Amino acid sequence: MTHQPPQADHREGRLRALAHRLAEEDPSPALPRAVRVAMTIGPLAGFGVMLLGVYLAYGAGAASFLTLAEVGSFVGGGKFVIFGGVPEAAPLGVWVLACLVVYGDLATALIMMANMTVLYRTPFIGARLAAAHEAGWYVLHMHRWMRRTAWLGVAAFVAAPFQGTGAVVGTILARVLGLSRLATLLAMAFGSATGCLALALLGTYGRNRVKELAMHPLAAMVALGLAVVVIVVIGRWFTGQSLAASGATLPDDGDERREDPREKELR
């Protein structure tokens, strides 16, 4: 039998405790049951309709491709799954995938807002959401302007094309900043659409340059490698991962106007 290091056990225990506390304080049970059911089932049913439409219009291959792209956007691909539509052989283009990502972000926000209490109390998922809550704390301390602009800060965070800037942490950030459900949804829609538009335009440009890149494969590989390094470095800074990895203790600067009291549990 393998055992986790003491530090890992301590972190897991702390995250579970935080998840329990957040579940107790979550306002989602105040929503009428019918509204919560609609916010949960509606997005899933909408994706089913979308999948059926793609199947009828483009065939089973395109429907499978769409499903894989949606799953990929949740398991690390983020908005970059849009580039899956760049090759000419791709069943679906970048614009369809961009719309899919925006829909996925809005669906995630709706489901989370309706079921946050249940999710926090669900084994494994609750701890992962508490970790996302902790990540949001680092983001807000790395970028203090987000605490002052709230709605714009959430929209900018969701628009950024980095790993960890999707709907899950974005919804938690909106909650910490005190945004209403409607404001959260609007910020999510604006931010996701802006970020996906930029990547779709870049993908369209790249599709038109594929043949040129094929003529200079070494240069293309070097450029791609540099782009990945830049994205990773900037992404770690923007999402606060570099601050978290350093183990830095963030000082209390007295600016608590928009800071959720629950954040103190992470200090």
Secondary structure by P-SEA (a helix, b strand, c coil): cccccaaaaaaaaaaaaaaaaaaaacccccccaaaaaaaaaaaaaaaaaaaaaaaacccaaaaaaaaaaaaaaaaccccccccccccccccccaaaaaaaaaaaaaaaaaaaaacaaaaaacaaaaaaaaaaaaaaaaaaaacccccccaaaaaaaaaacccccccaaaaaaaaaaacccaaaaaaaaaaaaaaaaaaaaaaaaaaaaaaaaaaacaaaaaaaaaaaaaaaaaaaaaaaaaaaaaaccccccccccccccccccccc
